[in-house]
Amino acid sequence: MNDDNSAINDIISQINNILSLPTSSPASIPADLALLSTNRQGLSVTKIFTTFLQGKQKMGLPVGTLPNGDINKDDLCWFLVIQSIINAIKFDAKIQVAIEPGGALEASGVAGVIPCEVAGFTIDIQTGGGIIQ
């Protein structure tokens, strides 16, 4: 019984060591490159799952219906895992951006019947949010 507990404790210790590895900060993305992100398709459970199954198949693991005709429950479990992660990212992730002071500002409109135009620069840090798709 103690052997079983020590093996479990070793596994937990190894997982904790992996989770506590130092991480580096991501590099800044140039604004021009960030603007190109609007052409991306967004996250797709089906696309990710298909890529996963292709990798599983390359490893020689069974995908799809099993030889005895049964449903591959491992595939179903992995689909659920991927779907749960993507849903958590899409619906629970919070994005907040900060824009440095000095950004150009232009606006136009009317005050009654008089046209108005404004041009200048921001003087405070601007913040905003976003949605992961």
MDAnalysis code that builds the backbone (N, CA, C; Angstrom):
import MDAnalysis as mda
import numpy as np

u = mda.Universe.empty(399, n_residues=133, atom_resindex=np.repeat(np.arange(133), 3), trajectory=True)
u.add_TopologyAttr("name", ["N", "CA", "C"] * 133)
u.add_TopologyAttr("resid", np.arange(1, 134))
u.add_TopologyAttr("resname", ["MET", "ASN", "ASP", "ASP", "ASN", "SER", "ALA", "ILE", "ASN", "ASP", "ILE", "ILE", "SER", "GLN", "ILE", "ASN", "ASN", "ILE", "LEU", "SER", "LEU", "PRO", "THR", "SER", "SER", "PRO", "ALA", "SER", "ILE", "PRO", "ALA", "ASP", "LEU", "ALA", "LEU", "LEU", "SER", "THR", "ASN", "ARG", "GLN", "GLY", "LEU", "SER", "VAL", "THR", "LYS", "ILE", "PHE", "THR", "THR", "PHE", "LEU", "GLN", "GLY", "LYS", "GLN", "LYS", "MET", "GLY", "LEU", "PRO", "VAL", "GLY", "THR", "LEU", "PRO", "ASN", "GLY", "ASP", "ILE", "ASN", "LYS", "ASP", "ASP", "LEU", "CYS", "TRP", "PHE", "LEU", "VAL", "ILE", "GLN", "SER", "ILE", "ILE", "ASN", "ALA", "ILE", "LYS", "PHE", "ASP", "ALA", "LYS", "ILE", "GLN", "VAL", "ALA", "ILE", "GLU", "PRO", "GLY", "GLY", "ALA", "LEU", "GLU", "ALA", "SER", "GLY", "VAL", "ALA", "GLY", "VAL", "ILE", "PRO", "CYS", "GLU", "VAL", "ALA", "GLY", "PHE", "THR", "ILE", "ASP", "ILE", "GLN", "THR", "GLY", "GLY", "GLY", "ILE", "ILE", "GLN"])
u.atoms.positions = np.array([
    [0.825, -1.195, 0.000],
    [0.000, 0.000, 0.000],
    [0.864, 1.251, 0.000],
    [1.948, 1.257, 0.798],
    [2.836, 2.420, 0.826],
    [3.526, 2.622, -0.514],
    [3.847, 1.500, -1.189],
    [4.483, 1.615, -2.501],
    [3.568, 2.342, -3.477],
    [2.265, 2.015, -3.418],
    [1.307, 2.669, -4.311],
    [1.237, 4.163, -4.025],
    [1.214, 4.529, -2.746],
    [1.139, 5.938, -2.375],
    [2.403, 6.690, -2.775],
    [3.564, 6.059, -2.619],
    [4.801, 6.757, -2.978],
    [4.882, 6.956, -4.489],
    [4.388, 6.012, -5.273],
    [4.370, 6.171, -6.729],
    [3.445, 7.319, -7.125],
    [2.293, 7.386, -6.490],
    [1.350, 8.476, -6.769],
    [1.961, 9.810, -6.358],
    [2.609, 9.840, -5.183],
    [3.239, 11.082, -4.726],
    [4.356, 11.515, -5.674],
    [5.108, 10.543, -6.218],
    [6.155, 10.867, -7.193],
    [5.554, 11.492, -8.447],
    [4.465, 10.932, -8.913],
    [3.794, 11.461, -10.109],
    [3.292, 12.873, -9.849],
    [2.662, 13.079, -8.705],
    [2.155, 14.414, -8.348],
    [3.303, 15.405, -8.249],
    [4.410, 14.980, -7.665],
    [5.590, 15.843, -7.551],
    [6.129, 16.223, -8.928],
    [6.186, 15.250, -9.842],
    [6.667, 15.535, -11.199],
    [5.738, 16.492, -11.932],
    [4.437, 16.313, -11.784],
    [3.473, 17.226, -12.421],
    [3.630, 18.631, -11.858],
    [3.783, 18.732, -10.530],
    [3.979, 20.050, -9.911],
    [5.255, 20.718, -10.414],
    [6.319, 19.928, -10.606],
    [7.569, 20.489, -11.137],
    [7.371, 21.022, -12.552],
    [6.633, 20.285, -13.365],
    [6.373, 20.725, -14.738],
    [5.560, 22.016, -14.734],
    [4.541, 22.069, -13.874],
    [3.677, 23.246, -13.827],
    [4.379, 24.475, -13.270],
    [5.455, 24.284, -12.518],
    [6.147, 25.432, -11.926],
    [7.360, 25.867, -12.737],
    [7.518, 25.330, -13.954],
    [8.630, 25.754, -14.795],
    [8.496, 27.238, -15.120],
    [9.618, 27.961, -15.171],
    [9.518, 29.384, -15.507],
    [9.038, 29.562, -16.947],
    [8.232, 30.584, -17.148],
    [7.741, 30.872, -18.491],
    [8.282, 32.222, -18.938],
    [8.470, 32.368, -20.220],
    [8.951, 33.641, -20.738],
    [7.771, 34.463, -21.227],
    [7.953, 35.757, -21.261],
    [6.903, 36.642, -21.752],
    [6.814, 36.521, -23.265],
    [5.605, 36.548, -23.791],
    [5.489, 36.486, -25.248],
    [6.034, 37.764, -25.879],
    [6.559, 37.633, -27.085],
    [7.078, 38.798, -27.794],
    [5.928, 39.706, -28.207],
    [6.202, 40.990, -28.321],
    [5.183, 41.917, -28.792],
    [4.901, 41.664, -30.263],
    [3.659, 41.820, -30.611],
    [3.248, 41.633, -31.999],
    [3.121, 43.019, -32.627],
    [3.800, 43.251, -33.751],
    [3.667, 44.555, -34.413],
    [2.207, 44.826, -34.785],
    [1.791, 46.087, -34.703],
    [0.400, 46.458, -34.967],
    [-0.041, 46.027, -36.369],
    [0.848, 46.180, -37.372],
    [0.480, 45.791, -38.739],
    [0.134, 44.308, -38.810],
    [0.911, 43.493, -38.099],
    [0.661, 42.059, -38.088],
    [-0.644, 41.743, -37.356],
    [-0.905, 42.454, -36.267],
    [-2.137, 42.237, -35.506],
    [-3.364, 42.558, -36.367],
    [-3.261, 43.575, -37.223],
    [-4.391, 43.919, -38.088],
    [-4.707, 42.804, -39.074],
    [-3.693, 42.025, -39.463],
    [-3.919, 40.920, -40.391],
    [-4.706, 39.780, -39.750],
    [-4.813, 39.787, -38.427],
    [-5.499, 38.693, -37.732],
    [-6.981, 38.646, -38.068],
    [-7.525, 39.718, -38.630],
    [-8.947, 39.700, -38.974],
    [-9.234, 38.711, -40.100],
    [-8.183, 38.275, -40.817],
    [-8.370, 37.300, -41.891],
    [-8.354, 35.855, -41.386],
    [-8.083, 35.661, -40.121],
    [-8.043, 34.308, -39.580],
    [-9.449, 33.768, -39.416],
    [-9.568, 32.426, -39.471],
    [-10.884, 31.800, -39.375],
    [-11.407, 31.732, -37.950],
    [-10.548, 31.763, -36.978],
    [-10.979, 31.593, -35.597],
    [-10.795, 30.153, -35.153],
    [-11.081, 29.890, -33.891],
    [-10.906, 28.547, -33.340],
    [-12.023, 27.621, -33.823],
    [-11.664, 26.397, -34.183],
    [-12.632, 25.419, -34.650],
    [-12.375, 24.082, -33.958],
    [-13.367, 23.625, -33.210],
    [-13.266, 22.329, -32.541],
    [-13.047, 21.233, -33.577],
    [-13.786, 21.300, -34.683],
    [-13.683, 20.269, -35.724],
    [-12.290, 20.233, -36.338],
    [-11.732, 21.401, -36.641],
    [-10.398, 21.453, -37.252],
    [-9.340, 20.911, -36.285],
    [-9.416, 21.314, -35.030],
    [-8.457, 20.841, -34.030],
    [-8.588, 19.331, -33.841],
    [-9.829, 18.836, -33.756],
    [-10.056, 17.408, -33.556],
    [-9.561, 16.602, -34.757],
    [-9.779, 17.124, -35.961],
    [-9.300, 16.441, -37.168],
    [-7.777, 16.347, -37.160],
    [-7.110, 17.444, -36.804],
    [-5.644, 17.445, -36.720],
    [-5.175, 16.448, -35.661],
    [-5.889, 16.398, -34.535],
    [-5.576, 15.454, -33.465],
    [-5.687, 14.014, -33.970],
    [-6.781, 13.709, -34.670],
    [-6.981, 12.346, -35.179],
    [-5.913, 11.969, -36.210],
    [-5.507, 12.926, -37.040],
    [-4.453, 12.660, -38.018],
    [-3.142, 12.318, -37.311],
    [-2.831, 13.061, -36.247],
    [-1.625, 12.768, -35.463],
    [-1.716, 11.420, -34.775],
    [-2.890, 11.105, -34.246],
    [-3.109, 9.822, -33.584],
    [-2.937, 8.676, -34.578],
    [-3.445, 8.890, -35.792],
    [-3.340, 7.880, -36.844],
    [-1.872, 7.670, -37.252],
    [-1.113, 8.765, -37.355],
    [0.317, 8.658, -37.709],
    [1.088, 7.863, -36.663],
    [0.619, 7.918, -35.416],
    [1.266, 7.174, -34.337],
    [0.844, 5.704, -34.340],
    [-0.069, 5.338, -35.242],
    [-0.514, 3.954, -35.323],
    [-1.616, 3.608, -34.333],
    [-2.234, 4.616, -33.742],
    [-3.315, 4.364, -32.789],
    [-4.648, 4.304, -33.526],
    [-5.586, 3.514, -33.013],
    [-6.861, 3.360, -33.712],
    [-7.701, 4.642, -33.650],
    [-8.275, 5.021, -34.798],
    [-9.202, 6.147, -34.867],
    [-10.469, 5.677, -35.560],
    [-11.563, 6.339, -35.287],
    [-12.834, 5.951, -35.901],
    [-13.367, 4.661, -35.299],
    [-14.235, 4.004, -36.043],
    [-14.853, 2.759, -35.578],
    [-13.778, 1.702, -35.342],
    [-13.866, 1.011, -34.222],
    [-12.889, -0.019, -33.880],
    [-13.110, -1.265, -34.749],
    [-12.085, -2.126, -34.867],
    [-12.206, -3.325, -35.713],
    [-13.404, -4.213, -35.385],
    [-13.811, -4.224, -34.107],
    [-14.958, -5.059, -33.733],
    [-16.295, -4.351, -33.986],
    [-16.241, -3.138, -34.560],
    [-17.462, -2.403, -34.891],
    [-17.927, -1.438, -33.813],
    [-17.271, -1.457, -32.657],
    [-17.654, -0.556, -31.565],
    [-17.221, 0.879, -31.857],
    [-17.906, 1.817, -31.222],
    [-17.537, 3.231, -31.305],
    [-16.233, 3.422, -30.525],
    [-15.335, 4.216, -31.051],
    [-14.067, 4.499, -30.378],
    [-14.320, 5.543, -29.293],
    [-14.492, 5.065, -28.062],
    [-14.822, 5.960, -26.947],
    [-13.668, 6.898, -26.611],
    [-12.436, 6.481, -26.904],
    [-11.285, 7.358, -26.677],
    [-11.398, 8.602, -27.561],
    [-11.778, 8.414, -28.827],
    [-11.970, 9.551, -29.724],
    [-13.059, 10.476, -29.199],
    [-14.158, 9.891, -28.715],
    [-15.254, 10.699, -28.183],
    [-14.809, 11.512, -26.966],
    [-14.014, 10.876, -26.107],
    [-13.510, 11.587, -24.921],
    [-12.621, 12.754, -25.323],
    [-11.734, 12.520, -26.303],
    [-10.841, 13.588, -26.753],
    [-11.615, 14.711, -27.427],
    [-12.674, 14.378, -28.161],
    [-13.506, 15.425, -28.759],
    [-14.108, 16.291, -27.656],
    [-14.589, 15.656, -26.595],
    [-15.171, 16.388, -25.474],
    [-14.128, 17.282, -24.799],
    [-12.913, 16.768, -24.619],
    [-11.833, 17.560, -24.009],
    [-11.544, 18.797, -24.861],
    [-11.360, 18.598, -26.164],
    [-11.051, 19.711, -27.065],
    [-12.192, 20.719, -27.071],
    [-13.415, 20.226, -27.158],
    [-14.578, 21.110, -27.168],
    [-14.667, 21.915, -25.868],
    [-14.401, 21.268, -24.737],
    [-14.461, 21.956, -23.446],
    [-13.405, 23.059, -23.347],
    [-12.202, 22.774, -23.823],
    [-11.124, 23.763, -23.768],
    [-11.445, 24.952, -24.676],
    [-11.882, 24.681, -25.893],
    [-12.204, 25.762, -26.829],
    [-13.361, 26.599, -26.294],
    [-14.381, 25.962, -25.743],
    [-15.500, 26.719, -25.172],
    [-15.039, 27.585, -24.003],
    [-14.140, 27.060, -23.175],
    [-13.625, 27.855, -22.055],
    [-12.852, 29.067, -22.578],
    [-12.050, 28.863, -23.622],
    [-11.294, 29.986, -24.194],
    [-12.251, 31.004, -24.804],
    [-13.220, 30.528, -25.577],
    [-14.136, 31.443, -26.267],
    [-15.052, 32.198, -25.315],
    [-15.556, 31.512, -24.294],
    [-16.596, 32.117, -23.476],
    [-16.129, 32.635, -22.118],
    [-14.977, 32.169, -21.640],
    [-14.529, 32.582, -20.313],
    [-13.264, 33.434, -20.321],
    [-12.509, 33.409, -21.418],
    [-11.261, 34.173, -21.468],
    [-11.587, 35.662, -21.450],
    [-10.719, 36.415, -20.827],
    [-10.885, 37.861, -20.756],
    [-9.687, 38.508, -21.434],
    [-9.945, 39.444, -22.315],
    [-8.881, 40.149, -23.008],
    [-8.962, 41.614, -22.618],
    [-7.844, 42.169, -22.273],
    [-7.793, 43.602, -22.015],
    [-6.553, 44.147, -22.697],
    [-6.726, 45.205, -23.432],
    [-5.599, 45.818, -24.122],
    [-5.365, 47.215, -23.564],
    [-4.132, 47.654, -23.628],
    [-3.777, 49.015, -23.235],
    [-3.054, 49.658, -24.403],
    [-3.452, 50.869, -24.723],
    [-2.848, 51.604, -25.832],
    [-2.077, 52.769, -25.238],
    [-0.811, 52.848, -25.615],
    [0.050, 53.897, -25.071],
    [-0.472, 55.280, -25.440],
    [-0.174, 56.271, -24.589],
    [-0.530, 57.653, -24.936],
    [0.191, 58.080, -26.210],
    [-0.382, 59.030, -26.915],
    [0.251, 59.556, -28.116],
    [-0.346, 59.034, -29.397],
    [-1.412, 58.235, -29.295],
    [-2.065, 57.727, -30.502],
    [-2.823, 58.834, -31.208],
    [-2.794, 58.822, -32.528],
    [-3.498, 59.848, -33.304],
    [-5.002, 59.726, -33.109],
    [-5.657, 60.865, -33.097],
    [-7.100, 60.905, -32.889],
    [-7.701, 61.836, -33.929],
    [-8.696, 61.367, -34.628],
    [-9.419, 62.195, -35.583],
    [-10.899, 61.909, -35.421],
    [-11.702, 62.952, -35.458],
    [-13.145, 62.787, -35.348],
    [-13.824, 63.868, -36.161],
    [-15.026, 63.576, -36.623],
    [-15.805, 64.589, -37.337],
    [-17.271, 64.373, -37.008],
    [-18.008, 65.431, -37.110],
    [-19.433, 65.365, -36.819],
    [-20.058, 66.722, -37.007],
    [-21.191, 66.931, -36.383],
    [-21.866, 68.226, -36.480],
    [-22.310, 68.666, -35.102],
    [-22.316, 69.974, -34.918],
    [-22.871, 70.590, -33.714],
    [-24.065, 71.390, -34.194],
    [-25.222, 70.783, -34.121],
    [-26.397, 71.415, -34.731],
    [-26.267, 71.306, -36.229],
    [-26.075, 72.437, -36.881],
    [-25.888, 72.436, -38.336],
    [-24.447, 72.769, -38.715],
    [-23.600, 72.999, -37.734],
    [-22.218, 73.393, -37.990],
    [-21.327, 72.150, -38.014],
    [-20.623, 71.913, -39.147],
    [-19.710, 70.764, -39.189],
    [-18.507, 70.993, -38.273],
    [-18.084, 69.916, -37.602],
    [-16.938, 70.005, -36.684],
    [-15.932, 68.920, -37.031],
    [-14.661, 69.256, -36.916],
    [-13.595, 68.284, -37.100],
    [-12.592, 68.461, -35.976],
    [-12.083, 67.331, -35.488],
    [-11.128, 67.348, -34.385],
    [-9.938, 66.496, -34.788],
    [-8.740, 66.942, -34.465],
    [-7.539, 66.145, -34.700],
    [-6.601, 66.367, -33.534],
    [-5.888, 65.334, -33.144],
    [-4.952, 65.473, -32.033],
    [-4.362, 64.143, -31.658],
    [-3.934, 64.060, -30.411],
    [-3.321, 62.844, -29.898],
    [-3.894, 62.536, -28.536],
    [-3.950, 61.259, -28.207],
    [-4.406, 60.876, -26.870],
    [-3.318, 61.226, -25.869],
    [-3.723, 61.593, -24.665],
    [-2.729, 61.934, -23.642],
    [-2.724, 60.943, -22.485],
    [-3.737, 60.102, -22.416],
    [-3.826, 59.092, -21.369],
    [-3.703, 57.698, -21.983],
    [-3.437, 56.733, -21.134],
    [-3.454, 55.337, -21.589],
    [-4.893, 54.952, -21.845],
    [-5.152, 54.400, -23.009],
    [-6.500, 53.958, -23.377],
    [-6.586, 52.449, -23.156],
    [-7.736, 51.991, -22.734],
    [-7.917, 50.546, -22.549],
    [-9.141, 50.082, -23.317],
    [-9.163, 48.804, -23.576],
    [-10.300, 48.224, -24.278],
    [-10.321, 46.717, -24.060],
    [-11.323, 46.088, -24.546],
    [-11.458, 44.650, -24.394],
    [-11.583, 43.982, -25.746],
    [-11.789, 42.705, -25.742],
    [-11.920, 41.977, -26.982],
    [-12.589, 40.637, -26.752],
    [-12.829, 39.937, -27.840],
    [-13.467, 38.627, -27.796],
    [-12.595, 37.649, -28.576],
    [-12.375, 36.477, -28.011],
    [-11.660, 35.416, -28.730],
    [-12.688, 34.666, -29.554],
    [-12.372, 34.456, -30.827],
    [-13.312, 33.746, -31.695],
    [-12.737, 32.419, -32.100],
])
